Structures are given as C-alpha cells and as structure tokens.
Amino acid sequence: MSDALLSLEGVETHIGRYHILHGVDFAVPKGELTMLLGRNGAGKTTTLRTIMGLWRASAGRVRFEGADIAALPTPAIAASGIAYVPENMGIFTDLTVAENMTLAARGAKRLADIDTARLEWIFGLFPALRKFWGSRAGVLSGGQKQMLAVARAIVEPRKLLLIDEPTKGLAPAIIGHMMDAFRELKRSGATILLVEQNFNFARALGDGVAVMDDGRIVHRGRMRELAEDEALQTRLLGLSLAAHQ
C-alpha cells in the first residue's frame, strides 16, 4: 500500500445495533480511479460515509496520506482535501447553480473569487452548467443535477474524490456524457473512489477494483482482469458484465 493515497485497514462500522462493515481492507492508489462494486446492501455507501466520518469507524484505521483520519470530524476530513458526492447528490435545490458552486468553493466568499480558468474547465466537462448558471438547481434534470454535484466536488482542486453511484437513474446518453467527463478527470490526475452499479461504466473507467459482499472486501485487483473473467463476475456480483452490453 506504499503508493496508496487512501487505505482502509480492518475497518469496522456499527450503525446503532447493526454491524455493517466487518474488517474492510483495501487501498486507493494515487492518480487512479478505483471502483467499489458489490450487490445492493453490501456496505459500499457505508464505506464512503465512514471514510468521511459521517459514520464513525468502531475499529480499524482509515489512512489518508499516511495519517489515520478515522477519529477526525467530517469538516476536518473535508479540509484535508477529500470531497464527497453522496448518492442523493447533496445539492441545494433552492439556490442557483452559481450559488451552489460558490458555496462548494471553500476559498470563495463570492462568485468572483472562484478561479476563472478552473470554472471554464468545468464548463467544458459539463456545458449544461453554463447554460443554467443563473437558474435554480431544482429545475435541472436528474442528469444535470448529477453534473452539478460532481462539479461542486471539483470546483477547487481536491486530493481525493469519493463519488456514490453517479449514473444512477440516468439515461444512456447522459451516462455517456458522464463517462467522458470522468475520462477527463482521470487525465487531469484525479484520484477517485467510485461506487457504481453500471458495470459497463465500471469496466470503461476503472483502474483498480474492490468488491464488497456483506460488509467485507471479497476481491481486490485490476478492473481489466475482473472485466475479462465472466465466471468471477458472476460469483462476486451475481451477473456478468457481458449481460450489460
């Protein structure tokens, strides 16, 4: 794990009386997109929320840049350079797109403080955001809201992006656009841990992969190797990637 930006070591998480994560171990190498896959209810979202300190690890270590952040409050974890895009997107629907972006830019007290070059780069990834810049986020389509959620996470440079199911409920054309945006994020050198149910999306973008089942990591490796092994896909995930072509 020497090249890992993030690593989880024996992480246990309880939510009330429920024991959700059971000794989770995996690493996210710097500069790679790591897919976190698994059936519904496997513990993927709990893993992301535990990394962010939204749910507290009851045992184990969450190391970021070598330091254990498991006991830190969520604002401190975010300030260390980790951005989180939850499954529900977390945007403010009563605020405009511009206001959402300004709030997400920690160093910006007003819109003019956002780095212009970075904003233009984001508009290149998600052109719809320029079109709806002055509109309330609540009027955006589902795909546009997801674009805004990801844009908020990258409005300032982050060391690590945690993104939960960015293609959920999106039309195929929008998924294709989202795929292009993530390819550009990868080219920019971003480090990403991404939970996803769309296996074609995972196969196209993933460098590494960790597969969860019942709160445990049951497979770690390269995404390409998993994509080429239908028997392994079926055993780990219940369906082969070929079934989603």
N, C-alpha and C positions, 0 to 999 in steps of 0.2 A: 504493500500500500504506500510505497515511498513517493509515488507520483500522484497520490490522491489529494485532491483539494478538500474533499469531504469523505469521512469514513464513519460507519456505524459499527460498534463493537459490542456484541452481546446486549443489544438494547431491548429492554422490557418496558411495555406500557400498559398500565391499567386505566380503565375509564370506569369510575365507580367500582362496582364489584366485578366488572368484566376484565379479564386478562386478554388483551388484544394482540400485543406483539410479544413473541417468545424468543428472545435471544437473536435479534436481527443483526446480521453481519454482511456488509457489502461496502464497496468504495466507489466514488465518483472521481475518475481521473480528470485532472485539469485539462481544459480545452476540448473535452469530449461531450457528446450527448449520450447520456446513459438512460436507457429505458427501464422503467419499473413496471413489470407486467404481472398479471395474475387474474384469477377469476374475481367476480364481484364478491366483496366481503373478505378478501384475502388479507387486508391490512394496509393497502397501498396509501390511501388517504391518511390513515393514522400515522404512517411513517413520515409523510411530509409534515403533518401537523406537529409531530414530535420533534422533528428537526428544527422547526420554527419556534418551539417552546410553547405552542398553543395548548398542547397536551404534554405533561411532564413525564419524562422517562423515569420509571421507578427503579431501573438498574441499567448498567452499561454506560458506554461513552459515545457521545456524538462529537467527533473531532472535525474542526474546520480550520484549515491552515495549521494543523498540528495541535491546536488548543481545544480542550474539552469545553463545549458550549452548552452541554446538557442542562446545567443549572442556571443559565442566564435567562433573564426576562426577554420576552419577544422583541421589544424595542431595541435592546442591545444586540440581539441576533441580527435584526434587520440592519442596524447601523454598522455591523461588521462587514456588510456587503452582500447579504443574501436577500433576494426578492422572491416573493411567493405569489403565485396566481392560483387562487383556490378554484375548485370545481364550479362554484357559484359566481365566479369572476370577480366579485368584490368591488364593482364599480358603483359610483353614486349616480343613480338614475335621474335625480332632480337637478343635478349640476350639468353644465355643458361639457362637451368633450375637452375644450380648452381648460376648464376649471378642474376636471378630473386629472389632467396631465400636470397642471400646476401643483395640485396637492401631492401628487406622487413624487415630484422633484423636491427632494429634501432641502436642497440648497437654494430653492427659488421661493421668494416671498411674493412674487408677481410673475405674470406670464412672460414679461420681457426678460426675466432672469434665466429662462430656460435656454440652454445652448442652441443657437440657431442651426448650426451645422448638424447637430445630432437630431434635431427636430425634422430637418429635411430628410435625413437618412430614414427616420421612422416613417415619414410620409411616403418614401419610396417603397418601404415594406408594406404599408397599409394605406393606399391612396384614398380610401373612403374617409379616413380621419380628417384629411384636409377638407374634403367636401362638406363634412358635417361638423367642422371645427366649432362653430358657434351654436350648434344645436344641443338640446338636452340629450344626455346619453340614453334616457328612457325611450326615445323614439327610434333608436338604432335597431336594426335587425339582430337576430341572435349571433350571426357571424360577425357583424360589425362590433357588437359588444365584446365578443371574444378578442377581436383585434385590439380594441381599446384596452382590455385587461392586460394583454401582453405588452402593448405599447407603454402602459403605465409602469410595468416592471422594468423596462429598459430605457425609460426617459433619462436616466442617469446611468453611467457605467456601473454594472454590478459584477461581483466576482462569481456569483452562483445564482442560477435561476431554478426555482422549484415550480413546476407547472403541472397542474392536475387536469387531465383529460381535455386538452384544448380543442379537440374535434367533436366533442360530444354533442349530438343533435344537429350537426351542421350538414348542409347539402354537399354533395360530392364536389361541385365547382368551388365552393368556399374552402373545402378541405384541401383541394389542390392549391389554392392561393396561400393557405396557411402553411402548406408544405414548402412552398417556395420561400416564404418568409423565414421559416426555420432553417432552411439551407443557407440563407444569407447570414442568419445569426451564427451558424456554425462557421461560416467563412470568416466572420469577424473575430473568431477565437473564443466565443462564449462557452462557458461550462454550464451544462443543463442536466437536471434530473427531471425526467418527464414521465408521468403516469399516463398510460394510453390504453384504450380498448380497441382502437382501429389498428389491426395487425399490419395492413399494408403501409400505413403511416409509420408504424414502428420499424418495419423492415427497411423502408426507404431512408430513414433518418438516423436510426440508432447506430452508435459505435459499440458500446457495451450494453449488456442487459443483465438485470437481476429479476428472477421470477419468484413471486411470493405465493404461498398457499398456507392458509390457516395461521397467519401471523408469523410465518417463518420463511426465510430465503431457502428455496429448494433447488435453485440453479443460478450460477453466475458464469458469465462467459462473454463471447463476442456475439453481437446481434447477427452477423452474417452466418455464423455457424448454426445458430438456432433456426434461422430462416431456411437453411438448406436441409434440415433434419425434420421431416414431417412426423416421424414417429415420436421424436422428443417433444415437438409442439403439441401433439395430441395427448401425450402423457402429462405434460405440465399444464396445459391450458384448456384441454378438452376439445379443441378444434385446431386443425392445421391451417397455416397461413394460406395454403392453396385454396381453401374453401372460401377465402375472402377476396379472390382475384376477380 
